[in-house]
Amino acid sequence: MNEYEQKTYEEVELWKNRMKKRSSVFNRLSKKAQIKVNNLIPEKVHTILTESIKNMVKATLVGSNLTTNKKKHRFSTLKERDERLKVSLAAYRKTATIEGAGTGAGGIFLGLADFPLLLSIKIKFLFEAAAIYGYDTNQFEERLFILHIFQLAFSSDDHRRETLELLENWENRKSDLVDLEWRVFQQEYRDYIDLAKMLQLVPGIGAVVGAYANYNLLEHLGITAMNAYRMRLLETPPIPHN
């Protein structure tokens, strides 16, 4: 392990400790309130939401896999991969910020359109991250890894810790995974972003809130993805693919 990798390993350990900590009191209270609201929603609605988001994500996965140029990312060192990811994140973050400002300024209907648009930007970024770190998203397990990074970034305390533990032991656990728990996926994601997205629908402040929220959501996802792949790469480097 060279000097950069040793420094990175220490950074990843600090990041893991932060991910295991409890959220703020405000976030915990918000989660409790959201759980109460979810319990009031009819089961039929939960089923419709789960299937809708499942189909939306799966369609985005297919599209992102087809449009990601995996051959353009050929890096020999972890430092090169990290630097390239930061460049890529800046571009996606800018796109998300512009998109959030535009849909936020457009009132309720465009504000609602922000949900699938932002989701597709996030998934596309994660495919780019996988390619940068040398993992082949043609493989089902790599697409599943991407979705677990997504969950790690946008989940409540308990589920975040469970997801981190799974990713820490990915090589041993991945063969047991058949698919994602889509009901949990959609509820955790919606609960995480609900407050920011609801404020985005308020006339007069929607553009500012939308831009700010999307910037921070992409920034958080970028840091999560970088450290998840660093963690994995430092344990088991990917097998080169053609």
FIGU-782571 format. One record per residue (C-alpha): residue number from 1; residue in three letters; x negated, y, z. Coordinates in steps of 0.2 Angstrom, whole numbers, plus 2048, in hexadecimal, padded with zeros to 3 digits. Example, Ala and Ser with C-alpha at 12.3 -4.5 7.8 and 13.67 -1.06 7.14 Angstrom:
BEGIN
i; aa; c1; c2; c3
1; ALA; 7C2; 7EA; 827
2; SER; 7BC; 7FB; 824
***
This chain:
BEGIN
i; aa; c1; c2; c3
1; MET; 800; 800; 800
2; ASN; 7F8; 810; 7FA
3; GLU; 7F9; 821; 804
4; TYR; 809; 827; 7FB
5; GLU; 812; 817; 7FE
6; GLN; 80D; 817; 810
7; LYS; 814; 829; 812
8; THR; 824; 824; 808
9; TYR; 826; 814; 813
10; GLU; 826; 81F; 823
11; GLU; 832; 82B; 81A
12; VAL; 83E; 81D; 817
13; GLU; 83D; 817; 829
14; LEU; 842; 828; 82F
15; TRP; 850; 829; 822
16; LYS; 857; 818; 828
17; ASN; 857; 81E; 83A
18; ARG; 861; 82D; 834
19; MET; 86D; 822; 82B
20; LYS; 870; 818; 83A
21; LYS; 874; 827; 845
22; ARG; 886; 82C; 84A
23; SER; 88E; 83A; 840
24; SER; 893; 84A; 847
25; VAL; 8A2; 84C; 853
26; PHE; 8AB; 855; 846
27; ASN; 8A8; 847; 839
28; ARG; 8AD; 83A; 845
29; LEU; 8BE; 843; 849
30; SER; 8C1; 845; 837
31; LYS; 8BF; 833; 834
32; LYS; 8CB; 82E; 842
33; ALA; 8D8; 83A; 83A
34; GLN; 8D5; 833; 829
35; ILE; 8D8; 821; 830
36; LYS; 8E8; 826; 837
37; VAL; 8EE; 82E; 827
38; ASN; 8E8; 81E; 81D
39; ASN; 8F3; 814; 829
40; LEU; 902; 81E; 825
41; ILE; 900; 81B; 812
42; PRO; 90A; 80D; 80B
43; GLU; 900; 7FD; 807
44; LYS; 906; 7FF; 7F5
45; VAL; 8FE; 810; 7F3
46; HIS; 8EE; 809; 7FA
47; THR; 8EE; 7FB; 7ED
48; ILE; 8F1; 807; 7DF
49; LEU; 8E3; 812; 7E5
50; THR; 8D7; 803; 7E7
51; GLU; 8DB; 7FD; 7D6
52; SER; 8DA; 80E; 7CE
53; ILE; 8C9; 812; 7D5
54; LYS; 8C3; 800; 7D2
55; ASN; 8C7; 802; 7C0
56; MET; 8C0; 814; 7BF
57; VAL; 8AF; 80E; 7C6
58; LYS; 8AE; 7FF; 7BC
59; ALA; 8B1; 809; 7AC
60; THR; 8A4; 815; 7B1
61; LEU; 898; 807; 7B5
62; VAL; 899; 800; 7A4
63; GLY; 898; 811; 79C
64; SER; 889; 816; 7A6
65; ASN; 880; 806; 7A3
66; LEU; 882; 808; 790
67; THR; 87C; 81A; 790
68; THR; 86D; 819; 79B
69; ASN; 85D; 818; 792
70; LYS; 854; 80B; 79C
71; LYS; 844; 80A; 791
72; LYS; 840; 81D; 793
73; HIS; 83B; 81A; 7A6
74; ARG; 82A; 811; 7A7
75; PHE; 821; 816; 7B6
76; SER; 812; 80E; 7BF
77; THR; 813; 815; 7D0
78; LEU; 820; 819; 7DD
79; LYS; 81A; 82B; 7DD
80; GLU; 81E; 82D; 7CA
81; ARG; 82F; 825; 7CD
82; ASP; 834; 831; 7DC
83; GLU; 82E; 840; 7D2
84; ARG; 839; 83B; 7C3
85; LEU; 848; 837; 7CE
86; LYS; 847; 849; 7D5
87; VAL; 847; 850; 7C3
88; SER; 856; 845; 7BF
89; LEU; 85F; 84A; 7CF
90; ALA; 85D; 85D; 7CC
91; ALA; 865; 85B; 7BB
92; TYR; 874; 850; 7C1
93; ARG; 876; 85C; 7D0
94; LYS; 877; 86B; 7C4
95; THR; 884; 862; 7BA
96; ALA; 88F; 85D; 7C9
97; THR; 88D; 86F; 7D0
98; ILE; 894; 877; 7BF
99; GLU; 8A1; 86A; 7BE
100; GLY; 8A7; 86D; 7D0
101; ALA; 8A7; 880; 7CD
102; GLY; 8B1; 87E; 7BD
103; THR; 8BE; 872; 7C4
104; GLY; 8BF; 87B; 7D4
105; ALA; 8C3; 88B; 7CB
106; GLY; 8D1; 883; 7C1
107; GLY; 8DD; 880; 7CF
108; ILE; 8E5; 870; 7D5
109; PHE; 8E6; 866; 7C5
110; LEU; 8D4; 869; 7C0
111; GLY; 8CF; 867; 7D2
112; LEU; 8D7; 856; 7D2
113; ALA; 8CD; 852; 7C1
114; ASP; 8BD; 855; 7CB
115; PHE; 8BF; 844; 7D4
116; PRO; 8BC; 839; 7C4
117; LEU; 8B0; 845; 7BD
118; LEU; 8A5; 846; 7CC
119; LEU; 8A6; 833; 7CE
120; SER; 89F; 830; 7BD
121; ILE; 891; 83C; 7C0
122; LYS; 88C; 833; 7D0
123; ILE; 88C; 822; 7C8
124; LYS; 883; 828; 7B8
125; PHE; 875; 82F; 7C4
126; LEU; 874; 81F; 7CD
127; PHE; 871; 815; 7BD
128; GLU; 863; 822; 7B9
129; ALA; 85C; 81F; 7CA
130; ALA; 85C; 80C; 7C7
131; ALA; 853; 80E; 7B7
132; ILE; 846; 81A; 7BE
133; TYR; 842; 80D; 7CC
134; GLY; 840; 7FF; 7C0
135; TYR; 850; 7F5; 7C3
136; ASP; 85B; 7EE; 7B5
137; THR; 86D; 7F3; 7B5
138; ASN; 872; 7E6; 7A9
139; GLN; 871; 7DA; 7B7
140; PHE; 881; 7D9; 7C2
141; GLU; 877; 7DA; 7D2
142; GLU; 870; 7EA; 7CD
143; ARG; 880; 7F2; 7CA
144; LEU; 886; 7EB; 7DB
145; PHE; 877; 7F3; 7E3
146; ILE; 87C; 804; 7DB
147; LEU; 88D; 803; 7E3
148; HIS; 886; 7FF; 7F4
149; ILE; 87B; 80E; 7F2
150; PHE; 88B; 818; 7EF
151; GLN; 893; 811; 7FE
152; LEU; 884; 814; 809
153; ALA; 885; 827; 804
154; PHE; 897; 829; 806
155; SER; 89D; 81F; 815
156; SER; 8A1; 821; 827
157; ASP; 895; 81C; 835
158; ASP; 899; 809; 837
159; HIS; 89A; 805; 825
160; ARG; 88B; 80F; 821
161; ARG; 881; 805; 82D
162; GLU; 888; 7F5; 826
163; THR; 883; 7FA; 815
164; LEU; 872; 7FF; 81A
165; GLU; 86F; 7EE; 822
166; LEU; 875; 7E6; 812
167; LEU; 869; 7F0; 807
168; GLU; 85A; 7ED; 813
169; ASN; 85D; 7DA; 810
170; TRP; 863; 7DB; 7FE
171; GLU; 858; 7CD; 7F7
172; ASN; 85F; 7C1; 804
173; ARG; 871; 7C7; 804
174; LYS; 874; 7CB; 7F2
175; SER; 878; 7B9; 7EC
176; ASP; 886; 7B9; 7F9
177; LEU; 88F; 7C8; 7F1
178; VAL; 89C; 7C4; 7E4
179; ASP; 8A4; 7D6; 7E2
180; LEU; 8A6; 7E6; 7EC
181; GLU; 8B4; 7E8; 7F9
182; TRP; 8BD; 7F5; 7EF
183; ARG; 8CA; 7F9; 7FC
184; VAL; 8BC; 7FE; 808
185; PHE; 8B3; 807; 7FA
186; GLN; 8C1; 812; 7F5
187; GLN; 8C6; 817; 807
188; GLU; 8B5; 81B; 80D
189; TYR; 8B1; 825; 7FE
190; ARG; 8C2; 82F; 7FE
191; ASP; 8C0; 832; 811
192; TYR; 8AE; 838; 80F
193; ILE; 8B2; 845; 802
194; ASP; 8C5; 849; 806
195; LEU; 8C1; 859; 810
196; ALA; 8B6; 861; 803
197; LYS; 8C1; 85C; 7F5
198; MET; 8D1; 863; 7FD
199; LEU; 8C9; 874; 800
200; GLN; 8C4; 874; 7EE
201; LEU; 8D6; 875; 7E9
202; VAL; 8D9; 885; 7F3
203; PRO; 8DB; 894; 7E7
204; GLY; 8CE; 8A1; 7E8
205; ILE; 8C0; 896; 7F0
206; GLY; 8C2; 887; 7E6
207; ALA; 8B3; 88B; 7DA
208; VAL; 8A7; 88F; 7E8
209; VAL; 8AC; 880; 7F2
210; GLY; 8AC; 874; 7E3
211; ALA; 89A; 87A; 7DE
212; TYR; 894; 879; 7F0
213; ALA; 89C; 868; 7F4
214; ASN; 896; 860; 7E4
215; TYR; 884; 866; 7E6
216; ASN; 883; 85F; 7F7
217; LEU; 88B; 84F; 7F3
218; LEU; 87F; 84C; 7E5
219; GLU; 870; 851; 7EF
220; HIS; 876; 845; 7FD
221; LEU; 878; 837; 7F0
222; GLY; 867; 83B; 7E9
223; ILE; 85E; 839; 7F9
224; THR; 867; 829; 7FD
225; ALA; 863; 821; 7EC
226; MET; 851; 826; 7ED
227; ASN; 84E; 81F; 7FE
228; ALA; 859; 80F; 7FB
229; TYR; 84E; 80B; 7EB
230; ARG; 83E; 810; 7F5
231; MET; 843; 804; 803
232; ARG; 846; 7F6; 7F6
233; LEU; 837; 7FA; 7EB
234; LEU; 82B; 7FA; 7FA
235; GLU; 831; 7E9; 7FF
236; THR; 833; 7E0; 7EF
237; PRO; 82E; 7E8; 7DE
238; PRO; 83A; 7E5; 7D0
239; ILE; 836; 7D8; 7C3
240; PRO; 831; 7E1; 7B2
241; HIS; 83F; 7E0; 7A5
242; ASN; 83E; 7E2; 792
***
